């Protein structure tokens, strides 16, 4: 009975309970339990992995020695036997397959003191040993490096102890062992907290400073906060002995100071002795330079004037002689036209000289009359249209909305300044163009007739620009930027001088902003009084003496697909007593001239079914059946660009009117066509020449184009409100179906209508839509169409509000 109990108890101690297994599984290191014969009773996953197995099951209930090489198994048996015999735990290290392992074998006893089991745990220290070795080597390298440096290096800790010092430190100050930093460095500072290394440690930032020890040696020290290998904060101090350099610098500075004192004293003496002579010399040189500059300027001016006067004068005399000799009427007319041109050039030169003389003598006074600012600007720009067109330059203008339209001042002199500035800009611009911008500088809060305002006029070009060292010279009398410019472009050299003086008479100032190669801006201010629109309107009516133009009781055929243009043109004609027949395309125009006789045809260029050019060619054809193939035909177009004149003439047209229609130009063009004159030489500027950056609305400009007729503008507004929404819907539909010809035609129509009522922004966007439709650029056309919808909506609301107010 006792023997059975003993065996039962022994088995219970040999078996593994759930608690022990849980402890095994929770252990990080390799752990297993075996009996005294090496039979594994339980193990954790770390033990299985260490043995090269995938699971614990492959390890349990197997002989542990079967998994080990014979030599390793023999050592393990010896260690297990030692633990059993000594009845104590055995700990030993082992290197297996380049791994550093530490084993612990702990005997487990039954109640009677017999060893029945052994708990074996193994810790893999391979990585730890490798890290320790790497750290040791790195520390050795650092120490070798610091020992090799040609300067002192030491590690200072918060307790003021120096725990490392290199050989240079020891050479200078001896060993710091057992000393604080003040003792080791023999520092004389009474306040250690003010010491830079202590400050660097406290503020955790690097510092540098020069320090002189008690023996007079000077070191340049660099302190860097860091953490040592034990994780403790410290300061590494690196110092270089600069004693010799400091002494040399001090000696050099003393010698420099002595020399500077001597030079200063000698300079005083020389300045005192030569000051009078220097002043006299400067005054003499200045006077000579001014005299020389004046002589050169006047000589250049006289030489230039000789050329500028003799050239047109020779042309006058030569062409007059040729005209007197010629019996050919057309040649004689040509010679006389050239005489007129040369005479105008000569007059321009003489006017410049006389104007300058008058202004300099203070004998020129400015007029004070009511004038239309926008018409004055248009007139100044029209003079340069041909020149800019020939050079393929744009010529734009922009007037701010708050600028009054009617002013009291001298329009002739204002126009003279603008013409001169624009002329210079065009003269020196080969690519791009010229723009004129007018803005309000100052005015009362609610300006009214009689109030004083200050305007700014800015003429900007994309030309050659003016070097900074030449910008002051160009404002001086008789001078231009350089002689080569004078020879190339001509001129008196007085233009800007006259402009400056005229602007001063207008109580303003002329200034320049220019960069060589990037263009120039000449801007000036001028003071005016807000004028009376009624006075200007009377002047407009006086210019519309249509009887003097030779226009009375005409029968006119008007062909245009744009209802607003039809209404405007027919109204202008009917009011003057003319009989008007309206058609909407070229085919209808051709049929009309077959059935009836007309005095003149006004033909839109771009129309559906048959355009204006095709219709004109058909009418001019002797076999067309037209009652009068030689009838005067005038194009109405927004395509009045360089080269279009030749295209219109080739088709058989007599002249053209640029959209949007201006009253005075409309009547004068009709008179010219009726009297048999050819297309005028000057290129007119249509809507294609509109500036890229435009104001949303220019209602005053629209009213001006209609001769100030508010009733006519109201009628145009009504047609715009009635027709444009439908035209926009049609345009959207045509673009959706990619019917580019119809879409282009409608965009063209919307463009003209918008500009007629002053919706400049809508007109500009419609022009972009027309362009992209012509190019069949789907994405760009659709993007611009979205903008056009918004602009048309804004225009409709704006005009509705304007009519109601």
C-alpha positions in Angstrom: 0.0 0.0 0.0 2.8 2.4 0.9 4.7 1.6 -2.3 1.6 2.3 -4.4 1.2 5.7 -2.7 4.8 6.6 -3.3 4.6 5.8 -7.0 1.4 7.8 -7.3 2.9 10.8 -5.7 6.0 10.6 -7.9 3.8 10.5 -11.0 1.9 13.6 -9.9 5.2 15.5 -9.6 6.5 14.3 -12.9 3.3 15.4 -14.7 2.8 19.0 -15.8 -0.1 20.9 -14.4 -2.0 23.8 -16.2 -0.3 26.4 -14.1 3.2 25.3 -15.0 2.3 25.2 -18.7 0.9 28.7 -18.5 4.1 29.9 -17.0 6.1 28.2 -19.8 4.0 29.8 -22.5 4.3 33.3 -21.0 8.1 33.1 -20.9 10.0 35.1 -23.6 13.1 32.9 -23.4 13.3 29.3 -24.5 12.0 27.1 -21.7 11.1 23.4 -21.3 10.7 20.8 -18.5 12.2 17.3 -18.8 12.6 14.2 -16.6 16.0 13.0 -15.4 16.4 10.9 -18.6 16.0 13.9 -20.9 12.5 13.2 -22.0 10.7 16.5 -22.6 7.5 16.8 -20.7 6.5 20.4 -21.7 8.0 23.2 -23.7 7.1 26.7 -25.0 7.2 28.0 -28.6 10.6 29.8 -28.1 12.1 26.4 -27.2 10.7 24.8 -30.4 12.1 27.7 -32.5 15.5 27.5 -30.9 15.6 23.8 -31.8 14.7 24.6 -35.4 11.2 23.2 -35.1 7.9 24.8 -36.1 5.7 23.7 -33.2 5.8 22.7 -29.6 4.2 19.3 -30.4 7.3 18.3 -32.4 9.4 18.8 -29.2 7.2 17.4 -26.4 7.5 13.7 -25.5 10.8 13.5 -27.3 14.3 13.0 -26.1 16.0 16.4 -25.9 19.4 15.0 -26.9 18.0 13.7 -30.2 17.7 17.3 -31.4 21.3 18.2 -30.6 24.7 17.4 -32.3 26.5 14.6 -30.4 29.2 16.9 -29.0 26.6 19.4 -27.8 24.4 16.6 -26.4 27.4 15.2 -24.4 28.0 18.6 -22.8 24.3 18.9 -21.9 24.2 15.5 -20.3 27.2 16.4 -18.1 25.5 19.7 -17.0 22.2 17.8 -16.3 24.1 15.2 -14.3 25.8 18.0 -12.3 22.5 19.6 -11.4 21.1 16.2 -10.2 24.2 15.3 -8.3 24.7 18.7 -6.8 21.0 19.1 -6.2 21.4 22.7 -7.3 20.9 24.9 -10.4 23.6 24.9 -13.0 24.2 28.0 -15.3 26.6 27.9 -18.3 27.3 29.6 -21.6 27.5 27.9 -24.9 28.3 29.0 -28.5 26.3 27.1 -31.1 26.2 28.0 -34.8 27.7 31.5 -34.0 25.0 32.1 -31.4 25.8 33.0 -27.8 23.5 31.0 -25.5 23.2 31.1 -21.7 21.5 28.0 -20.2 20.0 27.5 -16.8 19.2 24.0 -15.5 17.1 24.0 -12.3 16.3 20.6 -10.5 12.7 20.0 -9.3 12.3 17.8 -6.2 9.4 15.6 -4.9 8.4 15.7 -1.3 11.0 13.1 -0.4 13.8 15.1 -1.9 14.3 13.2 -5.0 15.1 15.0 -8.3 12.1 14.1 -10.5 12.3 16.9 -13.1 14.6 19.6 -14.5 13.5 23.1 -15.7 15.8 24.2 -18.6 15.7 27.8 -19.8 18.0 29.3 -22.6 18.6 33.0 -23.3 20.0 34.0 -26.8 22.5 36.9 -26.2 23.9 37.0 -29.7 22.4 40.4 -30.7 23.1 41.9 -27.3 26.8 40.8 -27.4 27.1 42.1 -30.9 25.6 45.5 -29.9 28.0 45.7 -26.9 30.9 44.9 -29.1 29.8 47.5 -31.7 29.4 50.1 -28.9 32.8 49.3 -27.5 34.4 49.6 -30.9 32.6 52.9 -31.6 33.7 54.3 -28.2 37.3 53.2 -29.0 37.1 55.0 -32.4 35.7 58.2 -30.7 38.4 58.1 -28.1 41.1 57.5 -30.8 39.7 60.4 -32.8 39.6 62.8 -29.8 43.1 61.7 -28.7 44.3 62.5 -32.2 42.8 66.0 -32.4 45.3 68.9 -32.2 43.4 70.6 -29.5 41.9 70.1 -26.1 38.7 67.9 -25.7 36.9 67.2 -22.5 33.4 66.0 -21.4 31.8 68.2 -18.8 28.8 66.9 -16.7 26.1 68.9 -14.8 27.9 68.2 -11.5 30.9 70.1 -13.0 33.0 67.0 -13.2 35.3 66.2 -16.1 35.0 62.5 -16.8 37.1 62.4 -20.0 39.9 64.6 -21.2 42.2 63.9 -24.2 46.0 64.0 -24.2 46.2 67.6 -25.2 44.0 68.6 -22.2 46.3 66.5 -20.0 49.4 68.1 -21.5 48.1 71.7 -20.8 46.2 71.1 -17.5 47.2 67.7 -16.1 44.7 65.0 -15.2 41.2 66.2 -14.2 40.5 63.1 -12.1 39.0 64.0 -8.8 38.6 67.7 -9.7 35.7 69.8 -10.8 36.1 71.9 -13.9 37.1 75.1 -12.1 39.9 73.3 -10.3 41.0 71.3 -13.4 41.1 74.4 -15.6 42.4 76.7 -12.9 39.6 79.0 -13.8 39.4 82.4 -12.1 35.6 82.9 -12.7 33.8 83.4 -9.4 30.3 82.6 -10.9 30.3 79.2 -12.5 26.7 79.7 -13.7 27.9 82.5 -16.0 30.4 80.1 -17.6 29.4 79.5 -21.3 29.6 75.6 -21.1 27.2 75.7 -18.1 24.9 78.1 -20.1 25.1 75.8 -23.1 24.1 72.8 -21.0 21.2 74.7 -19.3 19.8 76.2 -22.6 20.6 73.0 -24.6 22.3 74.9 -27.4 25.8 75.1 -28.9 28.0 78.0 -28.0 31.5 79.3 -29.0 33.7 81.8 -27.2 37.4 82.7 -26.6 38.7 81.9 -23.2 42.1 82.9 -21.6 43.4 80.7 -18.8 45.4 81.8 -15.7 48.7 81.5 -17.7 47.6 83.9 -20.4 46.9 81.2 -23.0 43.9 81.8 -25.2 41.6 79.0 -26.5 38.8 79.2 -29.0 36.2 76.8 -27.4 33.2 75.1 -29.0 30.6 73.6 -26.7 28.0 71.1 -27.9 25.3 69.5 -25.7 24.9 65.7 -26.2 24.1 62.5 -24.4 26.8 59.9 -23.5 26.5 56.1 -24.0 24.8 55.8 -20.6 22.1 58.3 -21.6 23.4 61.0 -19.3 23.5 64.7 -20.6 26.9 66.3 -20.9 28.8 69.0 -22.8 31.6 68.1 -25.2 34.1 71.0 -25.3 36.6 71.3 -28.2 39.3 74.0 -27.8 42.1 75.2 -30.1 45.0 77.2 -28.8 44.9 80.6 -30.6 47.4 82.4 -28.3 49.9 83.1 -31.0 47.2 84.2 -33.5 45.7 86.5 -30.9 49.0 88.1 -30.1 49.7 88.6 -33.8 46.2 90.1 -34.3 46.8 92.5 -31.3 50.1 93.6 -32.6 48.6 94.1 -36.1 45.7 96.1 -34.7 48.1 98.3 -32.7 50.2 99.0 -35.8 47.1 99.7 -37.8 45.8 102.1 -35.3 49.1 104.0 -35.2 49.2 104.1 -39.0 45.6 105.3 -39.2 46.3 108.1 -36.7 49.2 109.2 -38.9 47.2 109.0 -42.1 44.2 110.8 -40.5 46.5 113.6 -39.3 48.2 114.0 -42.7 44.8 113.8 -44.5 43.6 116.7 -42.4 46.5 118.8 -43.3 46.1 118.0 -47.0 42.4 118.7 -47.0 42.9 122.0 -45.3 45.7 123.0 -47.8 43.8 121.8 -51.0 40.1 122.5 -50.1 40.1 125.9 -51.8 41.9 124.6 -54.9 39.5 121.6 -55.1 36.4 123.8 -54.9 37.7 126.1 -57.6 38.5 123.1 -59.9 35.0 121.6 -59.3 33.3 124.8 -60.2 35.4 125.2 -63.3 34.9 121.6 -64.5 31.1 121.9 -63.9 30.9 125.1 -65.9 32.9 123.6 -68.7 30.7 120.5 -68.8 27.5 122.6 -68.9 28.9 124.8 -71.6 30.2 121.8 -73.6 26.8 120.0 -73.2 24.9 123.1 -74.3 27.1 123.5 -77.3 26.8 119.9 -78.4 23.1 119.9 -77.8 22.6 123.0 -79.9 24.9 121.8 -82.6 23.1 118.5 -82.8 19.8 120.3 -82.8 20.8 122.6 -85.7 22.2 119.7 -87.7 19.0 117.7 -87.0 16.8 120.7 -87.9 18.8 121.2 -91.1 17.9 117.7 -92.1 14.4 117.8 -90.8 13.6 121.1 -92.6 15.5 120.5 -95.8 14.2 117.0 -96.5 10.5 118.0 -96.7 11.4 121.3 -98.3 13.3 119.5 -101.1 10.4 117.2 -101.6 8.0 120.3 -101.8 10.2 121.9 -104.4 10.9 118.8 -106.4 7.3 117.5 -106.5 6.1 121.0 -107.4 8.5 121.2 -110.3 7.4 117.7 -111.5 3.7 118.8 -111.2 4.3 121.9 -113.2 6.0 119.9 -116.0 3.5 117.0 -116.0 0.5 117.1 -118.4 -0.9 113.8 -117.0 -3.7 114.7 -114.5 -3.4 111.6 -112.4 0.4 112.0 -112.1 0.0 115.7 -111.2 -2.5 114.8 -108.5 -0.1 112.3 -107.1 2.7 114.9 -107.1 0.5 117.4 -105.3 -0.5 114.9 -102.7 3.2 114.3 -102.0 3.7 118.0 -101.8 0.9 118.1 -99.2 2.5 115.3 -97.1 6.0 117.0 -97.2 4.4 120.3 -96.4 2.6 118.8 -93.3 5.9 117.3 -92.2 7.6 120.7 -92.5 4.7 122.3 -90.7 5.0 119.8 -87.9 8.7 120.7 -87.4 8.0 124.4 -87.5 5.1 124.0 -85.1 7.3 122.2 -82.6 9.9 125.0 -82.7 7.3 127.7 -82.4 5.4 125.9 -79.6 8.6 125.5 -77.7 9.5 129.1 -78.1 6.1 130.3 -77.0 6.0 128.0 -73.9 9.6 129.0 -72.9 8.7 132.6 -73.3 5.5 132.0 -71.2 3.4 133.4 -74.1 1.3 130.3 -74.6 -2.1 130.1 -72.8 -4.5 127.2 -72.7 -8.1 127.4 -73.9 -11.0 126.6 -71.6 -13.8 125.1 -73.6 -16.2 122.1 -73.2 -15.0 119.0 -75.0 -15.7 115.3 -75.2 -12.8 113.4 -73.7 -13.5 110.1 -75.5 -13.8 111.8 -78.8 -10.6 113.7 -78.2 -8.9 110.3 -77.4 -10.4 108.6 -80.5 -9.2 111.5 -82.6 -5.6 111.2 -81.2 -5.6 107.5 -81.8 -7.1 107.6 -85.3 -4.0 109.5 -86.5 -1.8 106.5 -85.7 -4.2 103.7 -87.0 -2.4 103.4 -90.4 1.0 103.3 -88.8 0.1 100.7 -86.2 -1.7 98.6 -88.8 1.3 98.7 -91.2 3.5 97.5 -88.3 0.9 94.9 -87.1 0.7 96.6 -83.7 -2.3 96.8 -81.5 -3.5 100.3 -80.4 -5.9 100.1 -77.4 -7.4 102.5 -74.9 -9.2 102.2 -71.6 -11.1 104.9 -69.7 -12.1 104.2 -66.1 -15.9 104.3 -65.4 -15.6 107.2 -62.9 -13.8 109.5 -65.4 -16.2 112.3 -66.5 -16.9 112.4 -70.3 -17.2 116.1 -70.8 -14.5 118.4 -69.4 -13.5 122.0 -69.6 -9.9 122.6 -70.8 -7.8 122.7 -73.9 -8.6 119.6 -76.1 -6.1 120.7 -78.8 -3.2 120.8 -76.3 -4.3 117.6 -74.6 -4.5 115.9 -78.0 -1.1 117.3 -78.9 0.5 115.7 -75.8 -1.3 112.3 -76.4 -0.3 112.3 -80.1 3.3 113.0 -79.3 3.5 110.3 -76.7 1.7 107.7 -78.8 3.8 108.7 -81.8 7.0 108.1 -79.9 5.6 104.8 -78.5 4.7 103.5 -82.0 8.0 104.8 -83.4 10.0 102.7 -81.0 7.8 99.6 -81.0 8.2 96.7 -83.5 6.1 94.0 -81.8 3.1 94.1 -79.5 1.5 97.5 -79.4 0.5 100.6 -77.5 -2.2 101.3 -75.0 -3.6 104.5 -73.5 -5.2 104.3 -70.0 -7.1 107.2 -68.4 -8.0 107.1 -64.7 -9.4 109.5 -62.1 -6.8 110.6 -59.5 -8.9 113.0 -57.4 -12.4 114.5 -57.4 -15.0 115.6 -54.9 -17.1 112.8 -53.2 -20.0 113.4 -55.6 -18.6 115.3 -58.6 -20.9 117.5 -60.6 -20.6 120.1 -63.4 -18.2 122.8 -62.4 -16.1 120.6 -60.0 -12.4 120.3 -60.4 -10.9 116.9 -61.2 -7.4 115.5 -61.7 -6.9 112.8 -64.3 -4.0 110.5 -65.1 -3.1 109.6 -68.7 -0.7 106.6 -69.2 0.7 105.7 -72.6 2.3 102.2 -72.4 4.2 100.4 -75.2 6.0 97.1 -75.6 8.9 98.6 -77.4 12.7 98.9 -77.0 12.5 100.7 -73.6 14.9 103.4 -72.5 18.1 102.8 -70.4 18.0 104.3 -67.0 21.0 106.6 -67.7 19.1 108.1 -70.7 15.7 108.7 -69.0 16.5 112.1 -67.7 18.2 113.3 -70.9 15.2 112.7 -73.1 13.2 115.4 -71.3 15.9 118.0 -72.0 15.5 120.4 -74.9 17.1 119.4 -78.2 18.0 115.9 -76.9 16.9 112.4 -77.8 18.1 109.1 -76.3 21.1 108.9 -78.7 22.2 110.1 -82.1 21.5 106.8 -83.8 17.9 107.0 -82.8 17.7 110.5 -84.2 19.1 109.4 -87.5 16.8 106.4 -87.7 13.5 107.9 -86.5 13.9 111.6 -87.1 12.2 114.4 -85.1 13.2 117.7 -83.5 14.1 116.4 -80.1 11.7 118.9 -78.7 8.6 116.6 -78.4 9.0 115.6 -74.8 10.2 119.0 -73.8 7.0 120.5 -75.2 4.9 117.8 -73.6 6.5 118.4 -70.2 5.8 122.2 -70.5 2.2 121.7 -71.7 1.5 119.2 -68.9 2.9 121.8 -66.4 0.5 124.4 -67.9 -2.3 121.8 -67.2 -1.0 121.8 -63.6 0.3 118.3 -63.9 3.5 116.4 -64.1 5.0 114.0 -66.7 7.0 111.0 -65.6 8.5 107.8 -67.1 8.8 104.2 -66.1 10.9 102.1 -68.5 13.0 99.0 -68.6 15.4 98.5 -71.5 14.0 95.7 -73.8 10.6 95.6 -72.1 8.9 98.8 -73.1 8.0 102.1 -71.5 5.1 104.0 -69.8 4.8 107.7 -70.0 2.2 109.0 -67.6 1.0 112.5 -66.8 -1.6 114.1 -64.6 -3.7 117.1 -65.7 -6.4 119.2 -64.0 -9.8 119.9 -65.6 -13.3 121.1 -64.7 -16.3 118.9 -65.3 -18.1 120.4 -68.3 -21.7 120.6 -69.7 -22.8 117.7 -71.9 -25.4 119.9 -73.6 -22.7 122.1 -75.0 -20.9 119.1 -76.6 -24.2 117.7 -77.9 -24.8 120.9 -79.8 -21.4 120.6 -81.3 -22.2 117.0 -82.4 -25.5 118.2 -84.1 -23.6 120.9 -85.9 -21.2 118.3 -87.4 -24.1 116.2 -88.9 -25.1 118.6 -91.6 -25.9 115.7 -93.9 -27.0 117.9 -96.8 -23.4 119.1 -97.1 -22.3 115.5 -97.5 -24.5 115.1 -100.6 -26.9 112.6 -99.1 -30.6 113.2 -99.8 -33.6 111.0 -100.7 -31.5 107.8 -101.5 -33.0 104.4 -102.1 -30.8 102.1 -100.0 -30.6 98.3 -99.9 -29.6 97.2 -96.4 -28.4 93.5 -96.0 -27.6 92.3 -92.5 -28.6 89.2 -90.5 -28.2 91.1 -87.2 -31.6 92.7 -86.3 -30.1 95.2 -84.0 -27.7 96.4 -86.8 -30.6 96.5 -89.2 -32.6 98.6 -86.9 -29.8 101.0 -86.2 -28.7 101.5 -89.8 -32.2 101.8 -91.1 -33.2 104.3 -88.4 -30.2 106.5 -89.2 -31.1 106.4 -92.9 -34.9 106.9 -92.5 -34.4 109.8 -90.2 -32.5 111.6 -93.0 -35.3 111.0 -95.5 -33.9 107.9 -97.3 -36.0 105.0 -98.5 -34.6 101.7 -97.0 -35.2 98.1 -98.1 -33.9 95.5 -95.5 -32.8 91.9 -96.3 -31.2 89.3 -94.0 -28.6 87.6 -96.3 -26.7 87.9 -99.5 -29.0 85.7 -101.6 -32.0 88.0 -100.7 -29.8 91.0 -101.6 -29.0 89.5 -105.0 -32.7 88.9 -105.7 -33.6 92.4 -104.6 -31.2 94.1 -107.1 -32.6 91.9 -109.9 -36.1 93.2 -109.2 -35.4 96.8 -108.3 -32.9 99.6 -108.8 -31.1 101.1 -105.7 -28.8 104.1 -105.2 -26.4 102.2 -102.8 -26.1 98.9 -101.0 -25.0 98.5 -97.4 -23.8 94.8 -97.2 -22.8 92.9 -94.0 -19.8 90.7 -94.8 -20.7 87.7 -92.6 -24.3 86.4 -93.3 -25.9 83.0 -93.6 -26.8 81.3 -96.9 -24.7 83.8 -98.9 -22.1 86.1 -97.3 -21.6 89.7 -98.3 -18.4 89.2 -100.4 -20.0 86.4 -102.5 -23.1 88.5 -103.0 -21.0 91.5 -104.1 -19.2 89.3 -106.7 -22.5 88.0 -108.0 -23.9 91.5 -108.3 -20.8 92.7 -110.1 -21.1 89.8 -112.6 -22.5 91.3 -115.9 -24.6 88.1 -116.3 -26.1 88.3 -112.8 -29.3 90.0 -113.9 -28.8 92.9 -111.5 -30.4 96.2 -112.7 -27.1 98.1 -112.0 -23.9 95.9 -111.7 -21.9 99.1 -110.9 -24.1 100.2 -108.0 -21.9 101.5 -105.0 -21.6 98.8 -102.3 -20.4 99.5 -98.8 -19.3 96.7 -96.5 -20.5 96.7 -92.9 -18.1 94.6 -90.9 -16.2 93.9 -87.7 -13.4 92.4 -89.8 -11.7 95.7 -90.7 -8.2 94.4 -90.1 -4.9 94.8 -92.1 -5.4 93.0 -95.5 -9.3 93.1 -95.4 -9.4 96.3 -97.5 -7.7 94.5 -100.4 -10.2 91.6 -100.0 -13.2 93.9 -100.1 -11.8 95.8 -103.1 -11.1 92.5 -105.0 -14.7 91.5 -104.4 -15.9 94.8 -105.9 -16.9 96.8 -102.8 -16.4 100.6 -102.8 -15.8 101.2 -99.1 -16.6 99.8 -95.6 -18.0 100.8 -92.3 -16.5 99.3 -89.1 -18.7 98.0 -86.4 -19.9 99.1 -84.0 -21.4 101.9 -86.2 -20.5 105.5 -85.4 -22.9 108.1 -86.8 -20.4 110.6 -88.3 -18.4 107.8 -89.9 -21.5 106.1 -91.2 -22.7 109.3 -93.0 -19.2 110.3 -94.3 -18.6 106.8 -95.7 -21.9 106.8 -97.5 -21.1 110.2 -99.0 -17.6 109.0 -100.1 -19.1 105.8 -101.8 -21.9 107.8 -103.5 -19.3 110.3 -104.9 -17.3 107.4 -106.4 -14.2 107.6 -104.2 -12.1 104.5 -103.7 -11.6 102.8 -100.4 -9.8 105.2 -98.1 -6.1 104.6 -97.5 -6.4 104.5 -93.7 -7.2 101.1 -92.2 -10.3 101.5 -90.0 -10.3 99.6 -86.7 -13.2 97.4 -86.0 -14.2 95.3 -83.1 -11.3 92.9 -83.7 -9.0 95.6 -82.5 -10.7 95.9 -79.2 -8.3 95.6 -76.2 -7.9 92.3 -74.5 -8.7 93.8 -71.1 -12.0 95.7 -71.4 -14.5 97.2 -69.0 -17.8 95.3 -68.6 -19.9 98.2 -69.8 -19.2 101.4 -71.7 -22.7 102.9 -72.1 -21.2 106.4 -72.6 -19.2 105.1 -75.5 -22.3 103.5 -77.0 -24.2 106.8 -76.6 -21.3 108.7 -78.2 -21.3 106.4 -81.2 -25.0 107.2 -81.7 -24.3 110.9 -81.7 -25.6 111.4 -78.2 -29.0 110.1 -79.2 -30.5 108.6 -76.1 -33.7 107.7 -77.9 -31.7 105.7 -80.4 -29.8 103.9 -77.7 -33.1 103.1 -75.9 -34.3 101.5 -79.2 -31.1 99.5 -79.5 -31.5 98.4 -75.9 -35.1 97.1 -76.5 -33.9 95.1 -79.5 -31.0 93.7 -77.5 -33.3 92.6 -74.7 -35.7 91.1 -77.1 -33.4 89.1 -79.5 -30.2 88.2 -77.6 -31.7 85.5 -75.3 -33.0 83.6 -78.3 -29.7 84.0 -80.2 -27.8 82.7 -77.3 -30.1 79.6 -77.0 -29.5 79.0 -80.8 -25.8 79.4 -80.3 -25.8 76.8 -77.5 -27.8 74.4 -79.7 -25.5 74.8 -82.7 -22.4 74.3 -80.6 -23.9 71.2 -79.0 -24.4 69.8 -82.6 -20.9 71.0 -83.7 -22.5 73.1 -86.4 -19.5 75.4 -86.4 -20.5 77.7 -89.3 -23.8 78.6 -87.8 -22.3 78.9 -84.3 -19.6 81.2 -85.7 -22.2 83.4 -87.4 -24.3 83.7 -84.2 -21.3 84.5 -82.0 -20.4 87.2 -84.6 -23.9 88.6 -84.4 -24.0 88.6 -80.5 -20.6 90.3 -80.6 -21.8 93.2 -82.7 -25.1 93.6 -80.8 -23.3 93.6 -77.5 -20.8 96.3 -78.5 -23.6 98.5 -80.0 -25.3 98.8 -76.6 -21.9 99.2 -74.8 -21.7 95.6 -73.3 -18.0 95.5 -74.1 -17.1 92.5 -72.0 -19.9 90.3 -73.5 -18.7 91.5 -77.0 -15.1 90.5 -76.2 -16.1 87.0 -75.0 -18.4 86.5 -78.0 -15.4 87.3 -80.2 -13.5 84.6 -78.4 -16.3 82.1 -79.0 -16.4 83.1 -82.7 -12.6 82.6 -82.9 -12.7 79.1 -81.3 -15.7 78.1 -83.5 -13.7 79.1 -86.5 -10.8 76.9 -85.2 -13.3 74.1 -84.3 -11.6 74.0 -80.9 -14.4 72.3 -78.9 -13.0 72.6 -75.4 -12.0 76.2 -75.6 -15.2 77.2 -77.4 -17.3 75.5 -74.6 -15.3 77.2 -71.8 -15.8 80.6 -73.4 -19.5 79.9 -74.0 -20.0 79.4 -70.3 -18.4 82.8 -69.7 -20.5 84.3 -72.4 -23.8 83.0 -70.9 -22.8 84.7 -67.6 -21.8 88.0 -69.3 -25.0 88.1 -71.4 -27.1 87.5 -68.3 -25.2 90.3 -66.6 -25.6 92.6 -69.6 -29.4 91.9 -69.8 -29.9 92.8 -66.1 -27.6 95.8 -66.4 -29.4 97.3 -69.4 -32.9 96.5 -67.8 -31.9 98.3 -64.7 -30.4 101.2 -66.7 -33.6 101.6 -68.7 -35.8 101.6 -65.6 -33.6 104.2 -63.8 
